[in-house]
Amino acid sequence: MPRYFLSLSYKGTAYSGFQAQTNANTIQEEVSNAFRILQREAVILTGSSRTDTGVHALQNFFHFDYNGLLNERFVYKMNAILPSDIVIHAIHPVLPQAHCRFDALNRRYKYFVYQQKNPFLQDRAYYFPYTLDKAVLDSCAALVMQYTNFTSFSKRNTQVKTFDCTIQESYWQYEGDCLVYTVKANRFLRGMVRALTATMLKVACGKATVEGFKEIIEAKDCTKASFDAPPHGLFLMHVEYPNL
């Protein structure tokens, strides 16, 4: 049966995450409903990255199998049906064995922090009006690159076989009015980016040390890290595939 990848963006404020859930409004449910309205058939959507409640994405993917004839204006008509905070960018025919979750080479996330009150950022970045030492943030971000086990930055009760991640990028930089943490890896644990961000911010405002941050990583204990960074500051920026 033909398989397709569907690329999309969304503002996650109004949704209980990416993946369909009982009695909750999700990105997957909205896209499934739009497909059913347009094609008058249902499909099973598989997501590449399960973003949490309130998290945004500039790029994420679904894949689905469909034997029928897709509407010739599929992307345009899907966007006409979908709410304004979800947009489909493209549909890609792929090999039948392609998998948007397991075939991803890496994912890049950004976490946005702002320190001066700004009503235009309040639902897309974390307001953190405390003095921060940028050099300390840089040191912490560099430390992240030296490790592979991130048990300390994973939420509890997660069903994964390994807590190992290969970090390819980890750095802080200013982007406009925001201080932004960028991290790229082959995979991420549940809550990992927000926990890394929150813990580094704690160190950078003097509540812990860089050596303490290193000890938190090495402790492999999620009670040592901070998970206080809210979801609305987090964006999934890019998912990379070998042939897409």
PEJO-V795980 format. One record per residue. N is the residue number from 1. RES is the residue in one small letter. OMEGA is omega as a letter, one per 30 degrees, with the letter a starting at -180 (* if undefined). NEAR is the number of other C-alpha atoms within 12 Angstrom. Layout:
n=N res=RES omega=OMEGA near=NEAR
n=N res=RES omega=OMEGA near=NEAR
//
This chain:
n=1 res=m omega=l near=14
n=2 res=p omega=l near=19
n=3 res=r omega=a near=27
n=4 res=y omega=l near=32
n=5 res=f omega=l near=36
n=6 res=l omega=l near=35
n=7 res=s omega=a near=36
n=8 res=l omega=l near=37
n=9 res=s omega=l near=34
n=10 res=y omega=l near=38
n=11 res=k omega=a near=35
n=12 res=g omega=a near=37
n=13 res=t omega=a near=30
n=14 res=a omega=a near=25
n=15 res=y omega=l near=30
n=16 res=s omega=l near=27
n=17 res=g omega=a near=31
n=18 res=f omega=a near=40
n=19 res=q omega=a near=31
n=20 res=a omega=l near=26
n=21 res=q omega=l near=18
n=22 res=t omega=l near=11
n=23 res=n omega=l near=9
n=24 res=a omega=l near=17
n=25 res=n omega=a near=23
n=26 res=t omega=l near=33
n=27 res=i omega=a near=45
n=28 res=q omega=a near=40
n=29 res=e omega=l near=31
n=30 res=e omega=a near=33
n=31 res=v omega=l near=44
n=32 res=s omega=l near=32
n=33 res=n omega=l near=26
n=34 res=a omega=l near=30
n=35 res=f omega=a near=32
n=36 res=r omega=l near=23
n=37 res=i omega=a near=21
n=38 res=l omega=a near=26
n=39 res=q omega=a near=25
n=40 res=r omega=l near=15
n=41 res=e omega=l near=19
n=42 res=a omega=l near=20
n=43 res=v omega=l near=26
n=44 res=i omega=l near=22
n=45 res=l omega=l near=33
n=46 res=t omega=a near=31
n=47 res=g omega=a near=35
n=48 res=s omega=a near=37
n=49 res=s omega=a near=42
n=50 res=r omega=l near=33
n=51 res=t omega=a near=43
n=52 res=d omega=l near=35
n=53 res=t omega=l near=31
n=54 res=g omega=l near=31
n=55 res=v omega=a near=43
n=56 res=h omega=l near=41
n=57 res=a omega=l near=42
n=58 res=l omega=l near=28
n=59 res=q omega=l near=31
n=60 res=n omega=a near=45
n=61 res=f omega=l near=46
n=62 res=f omega=l near=41
n=63 res=h omega=l near=37
n=64 res=f omega=l near=36
n=65 res=d omega=a near=28
n=66 res=y omega=a near=24
n=67 res=n omega=a near=16
n=68 res=g omega=l near=17
n=69 res=l omega=l near=14
n=70 res=l omega=l near=24
n=71 res=n omega=a near=19
n=72 res=e omega=l near=13
n=73 res=r omega=a near=16
n=74 res=f omega=a near=23
n=75 res=v omega=a near=26
n=76 res=y omega=a near=19
n=77 res=k omega=l near=24
n=78 res=m omega=l near=32
n=79 res=n omega=l near=27
n=80 res=a omega=a near=20
n=81 res=i omega=a near=24
n=82 res=l omega=l near=28
n=83 res=p omega=a near=24
n=84 res=s omega=a near=16
n=85 res=d omega=l near=25
n=86 res=i omega=l near=33
n=87 res=v omega=l near=32
n=88 res=i omega=a near=36
n=89 res=h omega=a near=23
n=90 res=a omega=l near=25
n=91 res=i omega=a near=26
n=92 res=h omega=l near=27
n=93 res=p omega=a near=24
n=94 res=v omega=l near=25
n=95 res=l omega=a near=19
n=96 res=p omega=a near=18
n=97 res=q omega=a near=18
n=98 res=a omega=a near=27
n=99 res=h omega=a near=30
n=100 res=c omega=l near=36
n=101 res=r omega=a near=28
n=102 res=f omega=a near=23
n=103 res=d omega=a near=26
n=104 res=a omega=l near=28
n=105 res=l omega=l near=25
n=106 res=n omega=l near=30
n=107 res=r omega=l near=40
n=108 res=r omega=l near=33
n=109 res=y omega=l near=42
n=110 res=k omega=l near=41
n=111 res=y omega=a near=44
n=112 res=f omega=l near=42
n=113 res=v omega=l near=41
n=114 res=y omega=a near=32
n=115 res=q omega=l near=24
n=116 res=q omega=a near=20
n=117 res=k omega=a near=17
n=118 res=n omega=a near=18
n=119 res=p omega=a near=13
n=120 res=f omega=l near=14
n=121 res=l omega=a near=21
n=122 res=q omega=l near=22
n=123 res=d omega=a near=25
n=124 res=r omega=l near=31
n=125 res=a omega=a near=36
n=126 res=y omega=l near=38
n=127 res=y omega=a near=28
n=128 res=f omega=a near=28
n=129 res=p omega=a near=16
n=130 res=y omega=a near=19
n=131 res=t omega=a near=18
n=132 res=l omega=l near=23
n=133 res=d omega=a near=23
n=134 res=k omega=l near=23
n=135 res=a omega=l near=19
n=136 res=v omega=l near=29
n=137 res=l omega=l near=37
n=138 res=d omega=l near=28
n=139 res=s omega=l near=26
n=140 res=c omega=a near=37
n=141 res=a omega=l near=37
n=142 res=a omega=l near=25
n=143 res=l omega=a near=28
n=144 res=v omega=a near=41
n=145 res=m omega=a near=24
n=146 res=q omega=a near=20
n=147 res=y omega=l near=26
n=148 res=t omega=a near=25
n=149 res=n omega=a near=27
n=150 res=f omega=l near=39
n=151 res=t omega=a near=34
n=152 res=s omega=a near=36
n=153 res=f omega=l near=40
n=154 res=s omega=l near=33
n=155 res=k omega=l near=30
n=156 res=r omega=l near=19
n=157 res=n omega=l near=11
n=158 res=t omega=a near=17
n=159 res=q omega=l near=11
n=160 res=v omega=a near=16
n=161 res=k omega=a near=9
n=162 res=t omega=l near=16
n=163 res=f omega=a near=28
n=164 res=d omega=l near=23
n=165 res=c omega=l near=31
n=166 res=t omega=a near=25
n=167 res=i omega=a near=32
n=168 res=q omega=l near=25
n=169 res=e omega=l near=24
n=170 res=s omega=a near=32
n=171 res=y omega=l near=32
n=172 res=w omega=l near=34
n=173 res=q omega=l near=23
n=174 res=y omega=l near=20
n=175 res=e omega=a near=16
n=176 res=g omega=a near=13
n=177 res=d omega=a near=20
n=178 res=c omega=l near=28
n=179 res=l omega=a near=31
n=180 res=v omega=l near=34
n=181 res=y omega=l near=43
n=182 res=t omega=l near=37
n=183 res=v omega=a near=38
n=184 res=k omega=a near=32
n=185 res=a omega=l near=32
n=186 res=n omega=l near=28
n=187 res=r omega=l near=34
n=188 res=f omega=l near=41
n=189 res=l omega=a near=37
n=190 res=r omega=l near=29
n=191 res=g omega=a near=34
n=192 res=m omega=a near=42
n=193 res=v omega=l near=49
n=194 res=r omega=l near=42
n=195 res=a omega=l near=36
n=196 res=l omega=a near=47
n=197 res=t omega=a near=44
n=198 res=a omega=a near=36
n=199 res=t omega=l near=39
n=200 res=m omega=l near=48
n=201 res=l omega=l near=47
n=202 res=k omega=l near=31
n=203 res=v omega=a near=33
n=204 res=a omega=l near=29
n=205 res=c omega=l near=22
n=206 res=g omega=a near=20
n=207 res=k omega=l near=20
n=208 res=a omega=a near=25
n=209 res=t omega=l near=22
n=210 res=v omega=l near=29
n=211 res=e omega=l near=16
n=212 res=g omega=l near=24
n=213 res=f omega=l near=37
n=214 res=k omega=l near=29
n=215 res=e omega=l near=23
n=216 res=i omega=l near=32
n=217 res=i omega=a near=37
n=218 res=e omega=a near=23
n=219 res=a omega=a near=18
n=220 res=k omega=a near=24
n=221 res=d omega=a near=20
n=222 res=c omega=l near=30
n=223 res=t omega=a near=18
n=224 res=k omega=a near=27
n=225 res=a omega=l near=37
n=226 res=s omega=l near=31
n=227 res=f omega=a near=27
n=228 res=d omega=a near=24
n=229 res=a omega=a near=31
n=230 res=p omega=a near=31
n=231 res=p omega=a near=40
n=232 res=h omega=l near=33
n=233 res=g omega=a near=40
n=234 res=l omega=l near=41
n=235 res=f omega=l near=43
n=236 res=l omega=a near=43
n=237 res=m omega=a near=30
n=238 res=h omega=l near=30
n=239 res=v omega=a near=35
n=240 res=e omega=l near=27
n=241 res=y omega=a near=23
n=242 res=p omega=a near=14
n=243 res=n omega=a near=16
n=244 res=l omega=* near=23
//
